[in-house]
Amino acid sequence: MNSEISLTKKLRVKNELGLHTRPATVIVKFLQQVKSDVFFTYKKETVDAKSILNLLMLAAQKNAEISIFVRGLDAKETLDGLVEVFENKFGEL
């Protein structure tokens, strides 16, 4: 029997331009493949990370620390994937 789990982690935005349209698109495309609910919190603002507009509203710059909250049956895999997306600077140089 699968049980829903909740995980949290802080990740740092490492790319030069911060969380702008291209990185937000990479995050949302990744999250379209998962079942878990995912929320990002930055500067007391919490948003559903599956929405590009929500991510852009955070206006997270380079070196911003974002708290990630994941809840669902595939929470660990989802969080591991997000760590990889952030570490790879959203595919930017």
PyMOL Python script that loads the backbone (N, CA, C, O; Angstrom):
from pymol import cmd

cmd.read_pdbstr("""\
ATOM      1  N   MET A   1       0.833  -1.191   0.000  1.00  0.00           N
ATOM      2  CA  MET A   1       0.000   0.000   0.000  1.00  0.00           C
ATOM      3  C   MET A   1       0.877   1.254   0.000  1.00  0.00           C
ATOM      4  O   MET A   1       1.721   1.429   0.879  1.00  0.00           O
ATOM      5  N   ASN A   2       0.676   2.106  -0.971  1.00  0.00           N
ATOM      6  CA  ASN A   2       1.435   3.349  -1.054  1.00  0.00           C
ATOM      7  C   ASN A   2       0.826   4.387  -0.126  1.00  0.00           C
ATOM      8  O   ASN A   2      -0.395   4.516  -0.033  1.00  0.00           O
ATOM      9  N   SER A   3       1.680   5.113   0.549  1.00  0.00           N
ATOM     10  CA  SER A   3       1.165   6.182   1.395  1.00  0.00           C
ATOM     11  C   SER A   3       1.753   7.513   0.945  1.00  0.00           C
ATOM     12  O   SER A   3       2.897   7.595   0.498  1.00  0.00           O
ATOM     13  N   GLU A   4       0.944   8.537   1.074  1.00  0.00           N
ATOM     14  CA  GLU A   4       1.353   9.878   0.687  1.00  0.00           C
ATOM     15  C   GLU A   4       2.357  10.401   1.702  1.00  0.00           C
ATOM     16  O   GLU A   4       2.174  10.250   2.910  1.00  0.00           O
ATOM     17  N   ILE A   5       3.427  11.021   1.194  1.00  0.00           N
ATOM     18  CA  ILE A   5       4.414  11.600   2.094  1.00  0.00           C
ATOM     19  C   ILE A   5       4.613  13.076   1.766  1.00  0.00           C
ATOM     20  O   ILE A   5       4.304  13.537   0.667  1.00  0.00           O
ATOM     21  N   SER A   6       5.134  13.798   2.746  1.00  0.00           N
ATOM     22  CA  SER A   6       5.438  15.220   2.569  1.00  0.00           C
ATOM     23  C   SER A   6       6.914  15.437   2.850  1.00  0.00           C
ATOM     24  O   SER A   6       7.455  14.923   3.829  1.00  0.00           O
ATOM     25  N   LEU A   7       7.562  16.210   1.976  1.00  0.00           N
ATOM     26  CA  LEU A   7       8.980  16.502   2.134  1.00  0.00           C
ATOM     27  C   LEU A   7       9.219  17.999   1.935  1.00  0.00           C
ATOM     28  O   LEU A   7       8.499  18.655   1.182  1.00  0.00           O
ATOM     29  N   THR A   8      10.222  18.525   2.609  1.00  0.00           N
ATOM     30  CA  THR A   8      10.604  19.923   2.398  1.00  0.00           C
ATOM     31  C   THR A   8      12.109  20.000   2.222  1.00  0.00           C
ATOM     32  O   THR A   8      12.856  19.176   2.748  1.00  0.00           O
ATOM     33  N   LYS A   9      12.536  20.997   1.478  1.00  0.00           N
ATOM     34  CA  LYS A   9      13.970  21.212   1.251  1.00  0.00           C
ATOM     35  C   LYS A   9      14.162  22.646   0.788  1.00  0.00           C
ATOM     36  O   LYS A   9      13.289  23.221   0.139  1.00  0.00           O
ATOM     37  N   LYS A  10      15.308  23.218   1.125  1.00  0.00           N
ATOM     38  CA  LYS A  10      15.651  24.557   0.629  1.00  0.00           C
ATOM     39  C   LYS A  10      16.621  24.395  -0.531  1.00  0.00           C
ATOM     40  O   LYS A  10      17.613  23.673  -0.432  1.00  0.00           O
ATOM     41  N   LEU A  11      16.319  25.078  -1.637  1.00  0.00           N
ATOM     42  CA  LEU A  11      17.194  25.048  -2.811  1.00  0.00           C
ATOM     43  C   LEU A  11      17.560  26.475  -3.196  1.00  0.00           C
ATOM     44  O   LEU A  11      16.761  27.397  -3.032  1.00  0.00           O
ATOM     45  N   ARG A  12      18.778  26.648  -3.713  1.00  0.00           N
ATOM     46  CA  ARG A  12      19.269  27.968  -4.095  1.00  0.00           C
ATOM     47  C   ARG A  12      19.225  28.120  -5.612  1.00  0.00           C
ATOM     48  O   ARG A  12      19.598  27.210  -6.353  1.00  0.00           O
ATOM     49  N   VAL A  13      18.761  29.287  -6.062  1.00  0.00           N
ATOM     50  CA  VAL A  13      18.739  29.617  -7.488  1.00  0.00           C
ATOM     51  C   VAL A  13      20.166  29.965  -7.894  1.00  0.00           C
ATOM     52  O   VAL A  13      20.738  30.928  -7.385  1.00  0.00           O
ATOM     53  N   LYS A  14      20.750  29.181  -8.816  1.00  0.00           N
ATOM     54  CA  LYS A  14      22.168  29.345  -9.143  1.00  0.00           C
ATOM     55  C   LYS A  14      22.420  30.015 -10.485  1.00  0.00           C
ATOM     56  O   LYS A  14      23.534  30.471 -10.740  1.00  0.00           O
ATOM     57  N   ASN A  15      21.407  30.087 -11.350  1.00  0.00           N
ATOM     58  CA  ASN A  15      21.658  30.685 -12.666  1.00  0.00           C
ATOM     59  C   ASN A  15      21.717  32.207 -12.561  1.00  0.00           C
ATOM     60  O   ASN A  15      21.174  32.794 -11.625  1.00  0.00           O
ATOM     61  N   GLU A  16      22.376  32.835 -13.522  1.00  0.00           N
ATOM     62  CA  GLU A  16      22.654  34.276 -13.473  1.00  0.00           C
ATOM     63  C   GLU A  16      21.405  35.148 -13.386  1.00  0.00           C
ATOM     64  O   GLU A  16      21.381  36.119 -12.630  1.00  0.00           O
ATOM     65  N   LEU A  17      20.372  34.811 -14.150  1.00  0.00           N
ATOM     66  CA  LEU A  17      19.214  35.699 -14.270  1.00  0.00           C
ATOM     67  C   LEU A  17      18.075  35.375 -13.304  1.00  0.00           C
ATOM     68  O   LEU A  17      17.022  36.011 -13.352  1.00  0.00           O
ATOM     69  N   GLY A  18      18.280  34.385 -12.426  1.00  0.00           N
ATOM     70  CA  GLY A  18      17.238  34.057 -11.458  1.00  0.00           C
ATOM     71  C   GLY A  18      16.099  33.270 -12.082  1.00  0.00           C
ATOM     72  O   GLY A  18      16.238  32.671 -13.148  1.00  0.00           O
ATOM     73  N   LEU A  19      14.983  33.287 -11.396  1.00  0.00           N
ATOM     74  CA  LEU A  19      13.834  32.477 -11.796  1.00  0.00           C
ATOM     75  C   LEU A  19      12.963  33.270 -12.768  1.00  0.00           C
ATOM     76  O   LEU A  19      11.894  33.762 -12.405  1.00  0.00           O
ATOM     77  N   HIS A  20      13.440  33.386 -14.015  1.00  0.00           N
ATOM     78  CA  HIS A  20      12.700  34.102 -15.049  1.00  0.00           C
ATOM     79  C   HIS A  20      11.919  33.108 -15.900  1.00  0.00           C
ATOM     80  O   HIS A  20      11.765  31.954 -15.500  1.00  0.00           O
ATOM     81  N   THR A  21      11.430  33.516 -17.042  1.00  0.00           N
ATOM     82  CA  THR A  21      10.516  32.693 -17.839  1.00  0.00           C
ATOM     83  C   THR A  21      11.083  31.333 -18.222  1.00  0.00           C
ATOM     84  O   THR A  21      10.399  30.321 -18.072  1.00  0.00           O
ATOM     85  N   ARG A  22      12.310  31.288 -18.710  1.00  0.00           N
ATOM     86  CA  ARG A  22      12.864  30.011 -19.174  1.00  0.00           C
ATOM     87  C   ARG A  22      12.998  28.996 -18.034  1.00  0.00           C
ATOM     88  O   ARG A  22      12.532  27.866 -18.184  1.00  0.00           O
ATOM     89  N   PRO A  23      13.619  29.354 -16.898  1.00  0.00           N
ATOM     90  CA  PRO A  23      13.683  28.389 -15.791  1.00  0.00           C
ATOM     91  C   PRO A  23      12.303  27.988 -15.276  1.00  0.00           C
ATOM     92  O   PRO A  23      12.082  26.826 -14.934  1.00  0.00           O
ATOM     93  N   ALA A  24      11.377  28.941 -15.219  1.00  0.00           N
ATOM     94  CA  ALA A  24      10.018  28.623 -14.761  1.00  0.00           C
ATOM     95  C   ALA A  24       9.379  27.594 -15.688  1.00  0.00           C
ATOM     96  O   ALA A  24       8.675  26.694 -15.230  1.00  0.00           O
ATOM     97  N   THR A  25       9.625  27.728 -16.993  1.00  0.00           N
ATOM     98  CA  THR A  25       9.089  26.769 -17.968  1.00  0.00           C
ATOM     99  C   THR A  25       9.692  25.386 -17.750  1.00  0.00           C
ATOM    100  O   THR A  25       8.982  24.382 -17.820  1.00  0.00           O
ATOM    101  N   VAL A  26      10.994  25.326 -17.485  1.00  0.00           N
ATOM    102  CA  VAL A  26      11.669  24.041 -17.229  1.00  0.00           C
ATOM    103  C   VAL A  26      11.055  23.369 -16.001  1.00  0.00           C
ATOM    104  O   VAL A  26      10.787  22.167 -16.018  1.00  0.00           O
ATOM    105  N   ILE A  27      10.835  24.138 -14.943  1.00  0.00           N
ATOM    106  CA  ILE A  27      10.254  23.592 -13.709  1.00  0.00           C
ATOM    107  C   ILE A  27       8.842  23.070 -13.975  1.00  0.00           C
ATOM    108  O   ILE A  27       8.509  21.952 -13.583  1.00  0.00           O
ATOM    109  N   VAL A  28       8.020  23.871 -14.633  1.00  0.00           N
ATOM    110  CA  VAL A  28       6.620  23.483 -14.879  1.00  0.00           C
ATOM    111  C   VAL A  28       6.553  22.245 -15.781  1.00  0.00           C
ATOM    112  O   VAL A  28       5.742  21.350 -15.542  1.00  0.00           O
ATOM    113  N   LYS A  29       7.398  22.191 -16.815  1.00  0.00           N
ATOM    114  CA  LYS A  29       7.403  21.006 -17.695  1.00  0.00           C
ATOM    115  C   LYS A  29       7.779  19.755 -16.915  1.00  0.00           C
ATOM    116  O   LYS A  29       7.190  18.693 -17.121  1.00  0.00           O
ATOM    117  N   PHE A  30       8.754  19.873 -16.022  1.00  0.00           N
ATOM    118  CA  PHE A  30       9.128  18.736 -15.182  1.00  0.00           C
ATOM    119  C   PHE A  30       7.956  18.335 -14.282  1.00  0.00           C
ATOM    120  O   PHE A  30       7.648  17.150 -14.151  1.00  0.00           O
ATOM    121  N   LEU A  31       7.311  19.314 -13.672  1.00  0.00           N
ATOM    122  CA  LEU A  31       6.240  19.015 -12.719  1.00  0.00           C
ATOM    123  C   LEU A  31       4.978  18.483 -13.386  1.00  0.00           C
ATOM    124  O   LEU A  31       4.142  17.879 -12.714  1.00  0.00           O
ATOM    125  N   GLN A  32       4.818  18.692 -14.691  1.00  0.00           N
ATOM    126  CA  GLN A  32       3.663  18.133 -15.401  1.00  0.00           C
ATOM    127  C   GLN A  32       3.703  16.601 -15.396  1.00  0.00           C
ATOM    128  O   GLN A  32       2.675  15.950 -15.587  1.00  0.00           O
ATOM    129  N   GLN A  33       4.885  16.032 -15.177  1.00  0.00           N
ATOM    130  CA  GLN A  33       5.063  14.581 -15.201  1.00  0.00           C
ATOM    131  C   GLN A  33       4.851  13.923 -13.838  1.00  0.00           C
ATOM    132  O   GLN A  33       4.897  12.697 -13.738  1.00  0.00           O
ATOM    133  N   VAL A  34       4.620  14.711 -12.790  1.00  0.00           N
ATOM    134  CA  VAL A  34       4.522  14.146 -11.441  1.00  0.00           C
ATOM    135  C   VAL A  34       3.102  14.271 -10.888  1.00  0.00           C
ATOM    136  O   VAL A  34       2.305  15.094 -11.338  1.00  0.00           O
ATOM    137  N   LYS A  35       2.819  13.428  -9.902  1.00  0.00           N
ATOM    138  CA  LYS A  35       1.485  13.435  -9.283  1.00  0.00           C
ATOM    139  C   LYS A  35       1.427  14.326  -8.041  1.00  0.00           C
ATOM    140  O   LYS A  35       0.359  14.808  -7.665  1.00  0.00           O
ATOM    141  N   SER A  36       2.570  14.539  -7.416  1.00  0.00           N
ATOM    142  CA  SER A  36       2.622  15.276  -6.151  1.00  0.00           C
ATOM    143  C   SER A  36       2.224  16.741  -6.314  1.00  0.00           C
ATOM    144  O   SER A  36       2.343  17.324  -7.392  1.00  0.00           O
ATOM    145  N   ASP A  37       1.748  17.314  -5.211  1.00  0.00           N
ATOM    146  CA  ASP A  37       1.538  18.762  -5.130  1.00  0.00           C
ATOM    147  C   ASP A  37       2.881  19.376  -4.749  1.00  0.00           C
ATOM    148  O   ASP A  37       3.593  18.852  -3.893  1.00  0.00           O
ATOM    149  N   VAL A  38       3.218  20.490  -5.394  1.00  0.00           N
ATOM    150  CA  VAL A  38       4.515  21.127  -5.149  1.00  0.00           C
ATOM    151  C   VAL A  38       4.303  22.620  -4.923  1.00  0.00           C
ATOM    152  O   VAL A  38       3.643  23.295  -5.713  1.00  0.00           O
ATOM    153  N   PHE A  39       4.870  23.120  -3.836  1.00  0.00           N
ATOM    154  CA  PHE A  39       4.761  24.536  -3.495  1.00  0.00           C
ATOM    155  C   PHE A  39       6.147  25.110  -3.252  1.00  0.00           C
ATOM    156  O   PHE A  39       6.994  24.466  -2.632  1.00  0.00           O
ATOM    157  N   PHE A  40       6.377  26.329  -3.745  1.00  0.00           N
ATOM    158  CA  PHE A  40       7.622  27.048  -3.509  1.00  0.00           C
ATOM    159  C   PHE A  40       7.312  28.223  -2.595  1.00  0.00           C
ATOM    160  O   PHE A  40       6.300  28.902  -2.776  1.00  0.00           O
ATOM    161  N   THR A  41       8.177  28.468  -1.614  1.00  0.00           N
ATOM    162  CA  THR A  41       8.036  29.632  -0.746  1.00  0.00           C
ATOM    163  C   THR A  41       9.309  30.464  -0.836  1.00  0.00           C
ATOM    164  O   THR A  41      10.421  29.953  -0.701  1.00  0.00           O
ATOM    165  N   TYR A  42       9.115  31.755  -1.066  1.00  0.00           N
ATOM    166  CA  TYR A  42      10.227  32.711  -1.124  1.00  0.00           C
ATOM    167  C   TYR A  42       9.731  34.031  -0.572  1.00  0.00           C
ATOM    168  O   TYR A  42       8.702  34.548  -1.006  1.00  0.00           O
ATOM    169  N   LYS A  43      10.475  34.582   0.398  1.00  0.00           N
ATOM    170  CA  LYS A  43      10.093  35.844   1.048  1.00  0.00           C
ATOM    171  C   LYS A  43       8.633  35.837   1.513  1.00  0.00           C
ATOM    172  O   LYS A  43       7.881  36.763   1.210  1.00  0.00           O
ATOM    173  N   LYS A  44       8.245  34.824   2.228  1.00  0.00           N
ATOM    174  CA  LYS A  44       6.903  34.694   2.825  1.00  0.00           C
ATOM    175  C   LYS A  44       5.776  34.523   1.806  1.00  0.00           C
ATOM    176  O   LYS A  44       4.604  34.530   2.182  1.00  0.00           O
ATOM    177  N   GLU A  45       6.109  34.372   0.534  1.00  0.00           N
ATOM    178  CA  GLU A  45       5.110  34.149  -0.520  1.00  0.00           C
ATOM    179  C   GLU A  45       5.164  32.670  -0.902  1.00  0.00           C
ATOM    180  O   GLU A  45       6.220  32.167  -1.285  1.00  0.00           O
ATOM    181  N   THR A  46       4.035  31.976  -0.800  1.00  0.00           N
ATOM    182  CA  THR A  46       3.974  30.564  -1.166  1.00  0.00           C
ATOM    183  C   THR A  46       3.071  30.405  -2.381  1.00  0.00           C
ATOM    184  O   THR A  46       1.954  30.920  -2.417  1.00  0.00           O
ATOM    185  N   VAL A  47       3.586  29.672  -3.388  1.00  0.00           N
ATOM    186  CA  VAL A  47       2.826  29.500  -4.630  1.00  0.00           C
ATOM    187  C   VAL A  47       2.838  28.040  -5.072  1.00  0.00           C
ATOM    188  O   VAL A  47       3.728  27.271  -4.710  1.00  0.00           O
ATOM    189  N   ASP A  48       1.834  27.680  -5.859  1.00  0.00           N
ATOM    190  CA  ASP A  48       1.774  26.378  -6.518  1.00  0.00           C
ATOM    191  C   ASP A  48       2.823  26.393  -7.627  1.00  0.00           C
ATOM    192  O   ASP A  48       2.736  27.200  -8.552  1.00  0.00           O
ATOM    193  N   ALA A  49       3.810  25.509  -7.540  1.00  0.00           N
ATOM    194  CA  ALA A  49       4.938  25.526  -8.468  1.00  0.00           C
ATOM    195  C   ALA A  49       4.589  24.973  -9.847  1.00  0.00           C
ATOM    196  O   ALA A  49       5.433  24.991 -10.743  1.00  0.00           O
ATOM    197  N   LYS A  50       3.378  24.488 -10.034  1.00  0.00           N
ATOM    198  CA  LYS A  50       2.989  23.957 -11.348  1.00  0.00           C
ATOM    199  C   LYS A  50       2.468  25.054 -12.275  1.00  0.00           C
ATOM    200  O   LYS A  50       2.004  24.762 -13.377  1.00  0.00           O
ATOM    201  N   SER A  51       2.540  26.308 -11.840  1.00  0.00           N
ATOM    202  CA  SER A  51       2.077  27.444 -12.641  1.00  0.00           C
ATOM    203  C   SER A  51       3.241  28.390 -12.938  1.00  0.00           C
ATOM    204  O   SER A  51       3.899  28.887 -12.025  1.00  0.00           O
ATOM    205  N   ILE A  52       3.484  28.630 -14.230  1.00  0.00           N
ATOM    206  CA  ILE A  52       4.554  29.547 -14.626  1.00  0.00           C
ATOM    207  C   ILE A  52       4.328  30.936 -14.030  1.00  0.00           C
ATOM    208  O   ILE A  52       5.262  31.545 -13.508  1.00  0.00           O
ATOM    209  N   LEU A  53       3.108  31.433 -14.103  1.00  0.00           N
ATOM    210  CA  LEU A  53       2.836  32.773 -13.574  1.00  0.00           C
ATOM    211  C   LEU A  53       3.122  32.856 -12.083  1.00  0.00           C
ATOM    212  O   LEU A  53       3.671  33.850 -11.606  1.00  0.00           O
ATOM    213  N   ASN A  54       2.751  31.811 -11.345  1.00  0.00           N
ATOM    214  CA  ASN A  54       3.042  31.797  -9.907  1.00  0.00           C
ATOM    215  C   ASN A  54       4.545  31.863  -9.653  1.00  0.00           C
ATOM    216  O   ASN A  54       5.003  32.603  -8.783  1.00  0.00           O
ATOM    217  N   LEU A  55       5.308  31.083 -10.421  1.00  0.00           N
ATOM    218  CA  LEU A  55       6.759  31.079 -10.226  1.00  0.00           C
ATOM    219  C   LEU A  55       7.356  32.447 -10.539  1.00  0.00           C
ATOM    220  O   LEU A  55       8.247  32.916  -9.831  1.00  0.00           O
ATOM    221  N   LEU A  56       6.867  33.082 -11.593  1.00  0.00           N
ATOM    222  CA  LEU A  56       7.384  34.401 -11.964  1.00  0.00           C
ATOM    223  C   LEU A  56       7.050  35.442 -10.897  1.00  0.00           C
ATOM    224  O   LEU A  56       7.826  36.371 -10.674  1.00  0.00           O
ATOM    225  N   MET A  57       5.898  35.291 -10.236  1.00  0.00           N
ATOM    226  CA  MET A  57       5.500  36.231  -9.179  1.00  0.00           C
ATOM    227  C   MET A  57       6.481  36.225  -8.007  1.00  0.00           C
ATOM    228  O   MET A  57       6.585  37.219  -7.289  1.00  0.00           O
ATOM    229  N   LEU A  58       7.196  35.125  -7.806  1.00  0.00           N
ATOM    230  CA  LEU A  58       8.162  35.068  -6.714  1.00  0.00           C
ATOM    231  C   LEU A  58       9.330  36.032  -6.949  1.00  0.00           C
ATOM    232  O   LEU A  58       9.944  36.510  -5.995  1.00  0.00           O
ATOM    233  N   ALA A  59       9.634  36.314  -8.215  1.00  0.00           N
ATOM    234  CA  ALA A  59      10.729  37.228  -8.576  1.00  0.00           C
ATOM    235  C   ALA A  59      12.031  36.858  -7.858  1.00  0.00           C
ATOM    236  O   ALA A  59      12.731  37.728  -7.339  1.00  0.00           O
ATOM    237  N   ALA A  60      12.345  35.569  -7.834  1.00  0.00           N
ATOM    238  CA  ALA A  60      13.552  35.086  -7.153  1.00  0.00           C
ATOM    239  C   ALA A  60      14.781  35.351  -8.021  1.00  0.00           C
ATOM    240  O   ALA A  60      14.857  34.905  -9.166  1.00  0.00           O
ATOM    241  N   GLN A  61      15.733  36.079  -7.458  1.00  0.00           N
ATOM    242  CA  GLN A  61      16.970  36.424  -8.161  1.00  0.00           C
ATOM    243  C   GLN A  61      18.024  35.338  -7.937  1.00  0.00           C
ATOM    244  O   GLN A  61      17.792  34.369  -7.214  1.00  0.00           O
ATOM    245  N   LYS A  62      19.195  35.522  -8.575  1.00  0.00           N
ATOM    246  CA  LYS A  62      20.313  34.608  -8.354  1.00  0.00           C
ATOM    247  C   LYS A  62      20.632  34.557  -6.862  1.00  0.00           C
ATOM    248  O   LYS A  62      20.605  35.580  -6.177  1.00  0.00           O
ATOM    249  N   ASN A  63      20.931  33.367  -6.370  1.00  0.00           N
ATOM    250  CA  ASN A  63      21.260  33.077  -4.964  1.00  0.00           C
ATOM    251  C   ASN A  63      20.059  33.129  -4.025  1.00  0.00           C
ATOM    252  O   ASN A  63      20.223  32.984  -2.813  1.00  0.00           O
ATOM    253  N   ALA A  64      18.863  33.333  -4.554  1.00  0.00           N
ATOM    254  CA  ALA A  64      17.666  33.278  -3.706  1.00  0.00           C
ATOM    255  C   ALA A  64      17.511  31.857  -3.172  1.00  0.00           C
ATOM    256  O   ALA A  64      17.735  30.883  -3.891  1.00  0.00           O
ATOM    257  N   GLU A  65      17.123  31.752  -1.898  1.00  0.00           N
ATOM    258  CA  GLU A  65      16.886  30.437  -1.308  1.00  0.00           C
ATOM    259  C   GLU A  65      15.373  30.194  -1.274  1.00  0.00           C
ATOM    260  O   GLU A  65      14.618  30.938  -0.648  1.00  0.00           O
ATOM    261  N   ILE A  66      14.959  29.136  -1.964  1.00  0.00           N
ATOM    262  CA  ILE A  66      13.537  28.817  -2.079  1.00  0.00           C
ATOM    263  C   ILE A  66      13.245  27.562  -1.267  1.00  0.00           C
ATOM    264  O   ILE A  66      13.949  26.559  -1.382  1.00  0.00           O
ATOM    265  N   SER A  67      12.206  27.626  -0.450  1.00  0.00           N
ATOM    266  CA  SER A  67      11.765  26.443   0.298  1.00  0.00           C
ATOM    267  C   SER A  67      10.797  25.666  -0.582  1.00  0.00           C
ATOM    268  O   SER A  67       9.825  26.217  -1.098  1.00  0.00           O
ATOM    269  N   ILE A  68      11.077  24.380  -0.746  1.00  0.00           N
ATOM    270  CA  ILE A  68      10.262  23.509  -1.588  1.00  0.00           C
ATOM    271  C   ILE A  68       9.458  22.598  -0.664  1.00  0.00           C
ATOM    272  O   ILE A  68      10.009  21.994   0.256  1.00  0.00           O
ATOM    273  N   PHE A  69       8.158  22.503  -0.915  1.00  0.00           N
ATOM    274  CA  PHE A  69       7.306  21.572  -0.177  1.00  0.00           C
ATOM    275  C   PHE A  69       6.645  20.655  -1.201  1.00  0.00           C
ATOM    276  O   PHE A  69       5.993  21.121  -2.135  1.00  0.00           O
ATOM    277  N   VAL A  70       6.820  19.342  -1.018  1.00  0.00           N
ATOM    278  CA  VAL A  70       6.261  18.354  -1.940  1.00  0.00           C
ATOM    279  C   VAL A  70       5.407  17.383  -1.140  1.00  0.00           C
ATOM    280  O   VAL A  70       5.837  16.871  -0.105  1.00  0.00           O
ATOM    281  N   ARG A  71       4.182  17.129  -1.629  1.00  0.00           N
ATOM    282  CA  ARG A  71       3.275  16.196  -0.947  1.00  0.00           C
ATOM    283  C   ARG A  71       2.639  15.287  -1.984  1.00  0.00           C
ATOM    284  O   ARG A  71       2.016  15.756  -2.936  1.00  0.00           O
ATOM    285  N   GLY A  72       2.802  13.966  -1.791  1.00  0.00           N
ATOM    286  CA  GLY A  72       2.165  13.025  -2.706  1.00  0.00           C
ATOM    287  C   GLY A  72       2.833  11.666  -2.686  1.00  0.00           C
ATOM    288  O   GLY A  72       3.777  11.432  -1.931  1.00  0.00           O
ATOM    289  N   LEU A  73       2.334  10.774  -3.525  1.00  0.00           N
ATOM    290  CA  LEU A  73       2.849   9.406  -3.582  1.00  0.00           C
ATOM    291  C   LEU A  73       4.254   9.357  -4.178  1.00  0.00           C
ATOM    292  O   LEU A  73       5.044   8.481  -3.826  1.00  0.00           O
ATOM    293  N   ASP A  74       4.572  10.292  -5.080  1.00  0.00           N
ATOM    294  CA  ASP A  74       5.898  10.313  -5.705  1.00  0.00           C
ATOM    295  C   ASP A  74       6.732  11.495  -5.210  1.00  0.00           C
ATOM    296  O   ASP A  74       7.545  12.044  -5.954  1.00  0.00           O
ATOM    297  N   ALA A  75       6.526  11.882  -3.947  1.00  0.00           N
ATOM    298  CA  ALA A  75       7.183  13.073  -3.397  1.00  0.00           C
ATOM    299  C   ALA A  75       8.700  12.973  -3.449  1.00  0.00           C
ATOM    300  O   ALA A  75       9.363  13.939  -3.828  1.00  0.00           O
ATOM    301  N   LYS A  76       9.271  11.823  -3.074  1.00  0.00           N
ATOM    302  CA  LYS A  76      10.733  11.706  -3.060  1.00  0.00           C
ATOM    303  C   LYS A  76      11.297  11.849  -4.466  1.00  0.00           C
ATOM    304  O   LYS A  76      12.267  12.580  -4.668  1.00  0.00           O
ATOM    305  N   GLU A  77      10.713  11.171  -5.430  1.00  0.00           N
ATOM    306  CA  GLU A  77      11.192  11.260  -6.808  1.00  0.00           C
ATOM    307  C   GLU A  77      11.035  12.685  -7.348  1.00  0.00           C
ATOM    308  O   GLU A  77      11.893  13.188  -8.074  1.00  0.00           O
ATOM    309  N   THR A  78       9.927  13.319  -6.979  1.00  0.00           N
ATOM    310  CA  THR A  78       9.679  14.698  -7.415  1.00  0.00           C
ATOM    311  C   THR A  78      10.736  15.634  -6.843  1.00  0.00           C
ATOM    312  O   THR A  78      11.296  16.459  -7.565  1.00  0.00           O
ATOM    313  N   LEU A  79      11.008  15.508  -5.552  1.00  0.00           N
ATOM    314  CA  LEU A  79      12.001  16.375  -4.914  1.00  0.00           C
ATOM    315  C   LEU A  79      13.396  16.109  -5.477  1.00  0.00           C
ATOM    316  O   LEU A  79      14.151  17.050  -5.722  1.00  0.00           O
ATOM    317  N   ASP A  80      13.741  14.850  -5.683  1.00  0.00           N
ATOM    318  CA  ASP A  80      15.045  14.521  -6.270  1.00  0.00           C
ATOM    319  C   ASP A  80      15.185  15.149  -7.650  1.00  0.00           C
ATOM    320  O   ASP A  80      16.249  15.667  -7.991  1.00  0.00           O
ATOM    321  N   GLY A  81      14.124  15.108  -8.442  1.00  0.00           N
ATOM    322  CA  GLY A  81      14.141  15.705  -9.777  1.00  0.00           C
ATOM    323  C   GLY A  81      14.300  17.214  -9.718  1.00  0.00           C
ATOM    324  O   GLY A  81      15.032  17.796 -10.518  1.00  0.00           O
ATOM    325  N   LEU A  82      13.617  17.850  -8.773  1.00  0.00           N
ATOM    326  CA  LEU A  82      13.743  19.305  -8.618  1.00  0.00           C
ATOM    327  C   LEU A  82      15.157  19.700  -8.193  1.00  0.00           C
ATOM    328  O   LEU A  82      15.688  20.706  -8.662  1.00  0.00           O
ATOM    329  N   VAL A  83      15.764  18.916  -7.312  1.00  0.00           N
ATOM    330  CA  VAL A  83      17.148  19.187  -6.912  1.00  0.00           C
ATOM    331  C   VAL A  83      18.039  19.170  -8.152  1.00  0.00           C
ATOM    332  O   VAL A  83      18.890  20.043  -8.319  1.00  0.00           O
ATOM    333  N   GLU A  84      17.847  18.182  -9.017  1.00  0.00           N
ATOM    334  CA  GLU A  84      18.647  18.080 -10.240  1.00  0.00           C
ATOM    335  C   GLU A  84      18.404  19.275 -11.165  1.00  0.00           C
ATOM    336  O   GLU A  84      19.350  19.818 -11.736  1.00  0.00           O
ATOM    337  N   VAL A  85      17.146  19.685 -11.314  1.00  0.00           N
ATOM    338  CA  VAL A  85      16.805  20.837 -12.159  1.00  0.00           C
ATOM    339  C   VAL A  85      17.494  22.107 -11.635  1.00  0.00           C
ATOM    340  O   VAL A  85      18.057  22.873 -12.417  1.00  0.00           O
ATOM    341  N   PHE A  86      17.451  22.325 -10.327  1.00  0.00           N
ATOM    342  CA  PHE A  86      18.099  23.501  -9.729  1.00  0.00           C
ATOM    343  C   PHE A  86      19.622  23.412  -9.862  1.00  0.00           C
ATOM    344  O   PHE A  86      20.275  24.398 -10.205  1.00  0.00           O
ATOM    345  N   GLU A  87      20.189  22.230  -9.589  1.00  0.00           N
ATOM    346  CA  GLU A  87      21.652  22.057  -9.664  1.00  0.00           C
ATOM    347  C   GLU A  87      22.160  22.293 -11.085  1.00  0.00           C
ATOM    348  O   GLU A  87      23.259  22.814 -11.271  1.00  0.00           O
ATOM    349  N   ASN A  88      21.367  21.914 -12.085  1.00  0.00           N
ATOM    350  CA  ASN A  88      21.752  22.097 -13.487  1.00  0.00           C
ATOM    351  C   ASN A  88      21.427  23.501 -13.999  1.00  0.00           C
ATOM    352  O   ASN A  88      21.473  23.755 -15.203  1.00  0.00           O
ATOM    353  N   LYS A  89      21.100  24.406 -13.080  1.00  0.00           N
ATOM    354  CA  LYS A  89      20.784  25.811 -13.421  1.00  0.00           C
ATOM    355  C   LYS A  89      19.691  25.902 -14.475  1.00  0.00           C
ATOM    356  O   LYS A  89      19.724  26.788 -15.328  1.00  0.00           O
ATOM    357  N   PHE A  90      18.719  24.991 -14.423  1.00  0.00           N
ATOM    358  CA  PHE A  90      17.570  24.996 -15.326  1.00  0.00           C
ATOM    359  C   PHE A  90      17.981  24.844 -16.786  1.00  0.00           C
ATOM    360  O   PHE A  90      17.257  25.268 -17.687  1.00  0.00           O
ATOM    361  N   GLY A  91      19.154  24.234 -17.021  1.00  0.00           N
ATOM    362  CA  GLY A  91      19.632  24.027 -18.376  1.00  0.00           C
ATOM    363  C   GLY A  91      20.332  25.246 -18.967  1.00  0.00           C
ATOM    364  O   GLY A  91      20.678  25.244 -20.148  1.00  0.00           O
ATOM    365  N   GLU A  92      20.544  26.283 -18.165  1.00  0.00           N
ATOM    366  CA  GLU A  92      21.239  27.478 -18.651  1.00  0.00           C
ATOM    367  C   GLU A  92      22.734  27.373 -18.332  1.00  0.00           C
ATOM    368  O   GLU A  92      23.138  26.618 -17.448  1.00  0.00           O
ATOM    369  N   LEU A  93      23.534  28.132 -19.054  1.00  0.00           N
ATOM    370  CA  LEU A  93      24.985  28.124 -18.825  1.00  0.00           C
ATOM    371  C   LEU A  93      25.361  29.035 -17.670  1.00  0.00           C
ATOM    372  O   LEU A  93      26.540  29.152 -17.336  1.00  0.00           O
TER     373      LEU A  93
END
""", "prot")
cmd.dss("prot")
cmd.show_as("cartoon", "prot")
cmd.util.cbc("prot")
cmd.orient("prot")
